[in-house]
């Protein structure tokens, strides 16, 4: 009986209960996740660039690998991560300056719509690498 009572208290009082989580919480969480993903990418990028210094054959092999379809898809994922992180960062800067505080959800979704449009352009631009013969 006490577990049911505890569950009902959790629903009504906890900020982390799924029904109580709002857009801002998800924006905060995804901002942290994309930030960590970008740090991981930068470290990986440094290792890839360093491996190219081992000679011409190594460079050619690395370029063949990086222009393969799986890596083009990884690059598109990177574009999505960078777009989300940068646009959400702009949203946070606006709030820190005192703009748009009353309409945070609307600004978030407007910036995500802008990011989606930019991502579609990036996907179309990289489609020649994905669908080449």
C-alpha positions in Angstrom: 0.0 0.0 0.0 2.8 2.4 0.8 4.4 1.8 -2.6 1.2 3.0 -4.3 1.2 6.1 -2.1 4.8 6.7 -2.9 4.1 6.4 -6.7 1.2 8.8 -6.5 3.4 11.3 -4.7 6.1 10.8 -7.3 3.7 11.6 -10.1 2.5 14.8 -8.5 5.7 16.2 -7.0 8.7 15.0 -9.0 10.1 17.1 -11.7 11.6 14.0 -13.3 8.4 12.0 -13.6 7.8 11.6 -17.4 4.5 13.5 -17.5 6.1 16.4 -15.7 9.2 16.7 -17.9 8.8 19.6 -20.3 10.5 20.7 -23.5 13.1 22.6 -21.6 14.3 19.5 -19.7 14.7 17.6 -23.0 16.5 20.5 -24.6 18.9 20.7 -21.6 19.5 16.9 -21.7 20.1 16.8 -25.5 22.3 19.8 -25.3 24.5 17.9 -22.8 24.5 14.7 -24.9 25.3 16.6 -28.1 28.1 18.4 -26.3 29.7 15.2 -25.2 29.3 13.7 -28.7 31.1 16.8 -30.2 34.0 16.4 -27.7 34.2 12.7 -28.7 34.1 13.7 -32.4 36.9 16.2 -32.0 39.2 13.7 -30.3 38.4 11.1 -33.0 39.0 13.7 -35.7 42.5 14.5 -34.2 43.4 10.9 -34.4 42.2 10.5 -38.0 44.1 13.6 -39.1 47.2 12.4 -37.3 47.0 9.0 -39.0 47.1 10.6 -42.5 50.6 11.8 -41.8 52.0 8.3 -42.3 52.4 8.7 -46.1 50.5 8.9 -49.4 49.1 5.4 -49.3 47.7 6.0 -45.8 46.1 9.2 -47.0 44.4 7.6 -50.0 43.1 4.7 -47.8 41.8 7.1 -45.2 40.0 9.2 -47.9 38.4 6.1 -49.4 37.2 5.1 -46.0 35.9 8.6 -45.2 33.9 8.9 -48.4 32.2 5.5 -48.1 28.5 5.4 -47.5 28.6 4.6 -43.7 30.9 7.6 -43.1 28.7 9.9 -45.1 25.8 8.9 -42.9 28.0 9.5 -39.9 28.8 13.0 -41.3 25.1 13.7 -41.7 24.6 12.7 -38.1 27.4 15.1 -37.2 25.6 17.9 -39.1 22.4 17.2 -37.1 24.4 17.2 -33.8 26.2 20.4 -34.6 22.9 22.1 -35.8 21.1 21.1 -32.6 23.9 22.1 -30.3 24.5 25.4 -32.0 20.9 26.5 -32.4 20.1 25.5 -28.8 23.2 27.4 -27.7 21.9 30.5 -29.5 18.5 30.0 -27.7 20.3 29.9 -24.3 22.3 33.0 -25.2 19.1 34.8 -26.0 17.7 33.8 -22.6 20.8 34.9 -20.8 20.4 38.3 -22.5 16.8 38.5 -21.4 15.1 37.9 -24.8 12.3 35.5 -25.3 12.1 34.2 -21.7 8.3 34.1 -21.8 8.1 32.0 -25.0 10.9 29.5 -24.5 9.0 26.5 -26.0 8.0 28.5 -29.2 11.6 29.7 -29.7 12.9 26.2 -29.2 10.6 24.7 -31.8 11.2 27.6 -34.3 14.9 27.0 -34.1 14.5 23.3 -34.5 12.4 24.0 -37.6 15.3 26.1 -38.9 17.7 23.3 -38.1 15.6 20.8 -39.9 15.5 23.0 -43.1 19.3 23.3 -43.0 19.7 19.6 -42.4 17.6 18.8 -45.4 19.8 21.0 -47.6 22.9 19.2 -46.2 21.3 15.8 -46.9 20.5 16.8 -50.4 24.0 18.1 -50.9 25.6 14.9 -49.7 23.1 12.6 -51.6 25.6 12.4 -54.5 28.0 10.6 -52.2 25.3 8.3 -50.9 23.8 7.4 -54.2 26.8 7.2 -56.5 27.3 4.2 -58.7 
